Amino acid sequence: MDTKLYIIRDIDPFDINTSLGAVKEVFNQLTYSHIPVMKEQVFVGCVSETDAHCFDSEKTLADYSYALEPFFVREHTNWLDIIEAFANNSSNIMPVLDVHNTYLGYFELADIMSLFNNTPFLNENGGIIEVQKGSRDYSFSEICQIIESNNAKLLGIFVSKIDGEKTQTTIKIGHTGMNAIVQTFRRYGYEIISSHDEDKWSDNLKERSEYLDKYLNI
């Protein structure tokens, strides 16, 4: 995915000598959580809307340079790493620098998230399985082997939670043989976290069979 196509240049960064009064006016007109700041054409960080509204309007950004947040990504940064940068900095705007640290523009969170929405994990038809196993015992290779041994198509997989010594993994597959896959995971010692109609049907059938056996033995 070529994320460079999503670089936006429709707002100019603040100069470090911009007054906080002017900064506040701009934030009042935009929905961005941060805006980049430059000093002599060099990127020095981002000022957050929250901080800006707390600062003295008569002073400049230079007076609060210690509060600027120096986060950014490169123009060739992988889109998953870009999403991680957004999350780590609680921002909906991400400055983009080239290898020479020249400011190129910024990414908007909604645009980058749209890339994720267009991946097979979200837009392909399939079923979701959430499994859990000891953090030292699970492996992606084993999970993939279980899926492929049941002749199913793997559409995506990621670690969705680490809770103490257990790791939860979310898997998306084609709808082929969901019940067989669930049972195979159990045989390999995985706990099934997600709920599956086919699995419930199998359990109900087992319960009815046991009830019939008891009835016939009366």
GUPA-478438 format. One record per atom (N, C-alpha, C): x, y, z. Coordinates in steps of 0.02 Angstrom, whole numbers, plus 50000, padded with zeros to 5 digits. Layout:
XYZ...
END
This chain:
500424994050000500005000050000500445006350000500315010749953500715016849947500405022349990500635023050051500345028050096500525035150076501025036050034501225042750013500645046349978500195042449949499625045449914499145048849963499215047250027498755049950078499055055950117499645058250096499945064050129499545070350112499355074150163498945080150154499365086350168499225091650130499615097850138499155103950140498535103050163498055108450159498065113350218498465112050269498565116950322499315117950332499505124150345500205125650356500385124550429500975121950443501195121350513501265128250544501205128450610501325134750646502075136250646502235142650645502915144750659502995145050735503595143550759503715143350831503565150050866503555155550827503425162150856502695164250851502265159650831501545161250826501265162150896500825167150903500525168350969500015162950985499935161551049499445156451070498735158651054498625165151052497965167451033497785165250962498265165950916498155163750847498085156250842498485152650882498445145350883497755143050905497485146250957496825144350982496285145650930496345151150893495855152650841495855147250787496445144850768496485139650717496175133150743496335131350804496055125150832495295125550836495025131550849494305132350853493965131250785494345131750731494075130850664494185123850637494615119950670494785113250646494565107850696494615101750673494455096050717495075091950734495655094750722496275091050734496475091350808496765085950832497005085650901497685089150908498065089450854498735092450855498845096250789499335100850790499565104150729500325104550732500675102950677501405103250676501665110350687502275110750714502605117050727503295116950696503485122550663504135123150631504545128750662505205127850661505665133050682506195133750628506175139450594506635140650538506595134950487505975133250469505825128050419506015121050440506145120050504506305113350530505745111150578505495105050567504975102450611505245101450681504885104150732505105103450801504605099750845504025098150818503535094550858502825096750843502355094450884501655096150875501385099350939500965104250930500615107150987499915104050990499705101951048499045098751055498525104051069497915102651048497355107251060497255108251135497295102751173497195103151246497695107851278498335107151260498845111551288498735118851267498585119751203498525126551177497995130551215497445127451231496905130951266497075132251339497595129051364497805130251434498345135551439498655137351382499205142051383498965149251379499395153751400499265160951399499235163451326498675166351307498575168651237499065174051217499345177651265499815183051249500515180651234500655174351250501315171551238501345167951172501945165651153502025162051089502185154751102502175150951048502335143851053503045142751079503485147451063504175146951087504215146951163503745150451195503745150651268503555143851298503235139751257503015133151281503325127451239503915128751213504235123751170504335117051205504395117151271504485110951309503875106351305503295109351288502685105351285502545102451216502945104251166502845101551099502995094051097502585090451063502645083151059502985081150994503585078150998503995077050937503855070550900503225068750892503075062550857502995063850781503165058750741503105059150668503215052150640503085051350576503255045250540503625047250476503945042350445504285043450382503805042250323503985044750265503545044050207503475036750185503955032450203503915025350184503735020850242503505023650298503315019650355502725015050338502755008850359502215004050347501565006550379500995005250345500355008050369500165005450438500364999350455500224996750522500625000550575501245002250558501655006250604501375013350611501075015850557500765022450560500165022350608499765017050603499195016450649499435015950721499975012250732500255011650799500485018550824500785022450781501015029250800500415033550819499875033150782499265036750799499035034750870499005028250882498755025750946499215027851004499865027350994500335028851047500335036251067500135040451020500165047651033499475050851039498955046751040498265049251049498125055251003498295054350941498225059850892497815057750833497495062550799497145060950737497505064050677498115066550689498525069350636499245066950648499595065150593500275062450601500745065750551501215069850575501695073050529502115067850492502295069450431502695064950389503345068650370503905065450384504565068150366504905063350317505335066250274505735061950230506385059950266506825056450231507435053950262507905059650283507785065550255508205071350273507855075750325507315073050354506935076450406506575082750380506455082950315506055088350286505315086750295504945091750319504225090850330503875090350263503475085050252503135083950189502385085250193502095084950251501375085550260501165081150319500565078650316500325074550372499815069350348499745064150388499215059250377498635060850423498025059450399497435059850441497245052750462497055051950525496895045350551496365041750510495835045350492495285042150455495525039250388495985042750355496235040250291496645033950299497055033650351497475027750362497045021850385496545023150426496105017750447495705014950388495575018950338495225016450279495625011050243496295011450249496715006150219496574999550254496504999750320496354993650358495664991050339495184995550329494504993550311494484989950244494984991350201494994988250135495404981850132495654979550188496024973250189495544967350188495764961450165495334955550166495084953750236495464955750288495254954050356494564957050370494414962850341493774966050355493274965450298493494965950236493004966250182492854959650147493214954350164493054947750136492554944150181492104940450151491634936450191492004930850226491834929750288492164924450326491924924250398492234920050436492054919350507492644920950551492494923350611493004925150660493044919850715493644917650730493774913150786494264916450833494104916650897494564919150948494784913250991495424912050994495694906551033496174909051085496274905151136496734907051190497154901051211497794902551225498244897251247498814900551286499184896651323499754899251361500224902951315500484908651339500904912951297501534909251273501764904351310502354900651290502194894851244501544893151238501354887151202501054888451133500754894351123500424895551059500944897451006500764896450943501214898550889500794899850827500994904950788500644906550727500684900750677501254897450676501334891950628500844886250643500754884850708500284879550727499564881650710499394887950723498724890350708498594889850633499084891950592499004891550520498934884350497499314879850529499284872750511498584870050525498294872050582497614869750600497114872050548497164878450528496704881150478496784877550411497394876750389497524873850323497384866350321497474862950378497324855750380496584854350372496174859550385495454858850375495224861850309495704862950264495564865450197495184872150198495344876450247495024882950251495514888350228495234894050209495624899650185495754904550242496384905950256496564910650310496564917650281496144922050311496074928950287496454934050330496614932050391496984936650435497054933850504497574936050540497704933650607498114938950645497924940150708498324944650749498214943150823498704944950864498644944250936498194949850962497624948150991497144953151011497164954751086497484950351126497524951651197498054947251229498424950151276498894946251317498694947451389498454942251421498204942851490498604938151535499084941051571499504936951614499914932051573499804925651585500194920551550499824917651490499254920651472498864918151416498824923351361498814920951299498774925251241498164923551199497774928651182497194927651140497364929651068497144925651021497274926950951496614927150913496534932250872495924932850830496094930750759495684926350732495824923450666495204924250623495294926250560494734926450513494864921350458494364917250446494424912050395493804912050351493844908350295493244907150255492764902850295492134902750276491634899250316491674891650312492144889050273492194881850263492374878150328491934873450348492094868950404492254872350469491864877350488491994880950550491994876350611491504871950615491454867450673492054862850678492274860250621492854855750620493484859450644493544865750624494124869650644494114870950719493524872650745493444873850817493654867650856493424861850834493584855650870494324854050864494634855550807495344854250799495744858650846495554864950853495894869350901495854866450971495284863850990495214860951057495684854951066495744850951014496184845051019496914847151028497084853051003497764855551010497854859651074497354859551117497414862851182497244870251183496904872651131496694879651130496004880351161495914885751199495254887351226494894891851175494264890251159493884894251112493534899851150493724906051135493434911851168492804914251134492784913851068492214916151029491644911051032491044913451014490444909151014490274907450942490104901050930489954898750863489324894550862488854896350817488214892850813488314885450798488774883850753488894876850736489144872950797489564876150836489834872950896489274871650946488814876450955488244875551000487804869850976487714869550910487294864150883487604857350898488264856850892488604850650908488524848750981488584853751025488504852451097487784850251113487294853551081486594851651093486454844651068486754842951011486654836250984486944830951031487524832551061487834827951108487404826951170487124832551195486684832251254486064828051240485764828951181485164825151163485324817751155485914816351128486114809451119486204806051187486514809751235486604806951302485934805951336485464810551325484804809851355484444803751326484514802751260484194796951228484484790451255485144790251265485464784251292485194782551361485124787751403484854786751470484134784151466483744786951420483044784851414482984777651392483414775451345483384768751320483624763651372484044766051420484304761551471483854760951532483294764651532482834764151590482494757351589
END
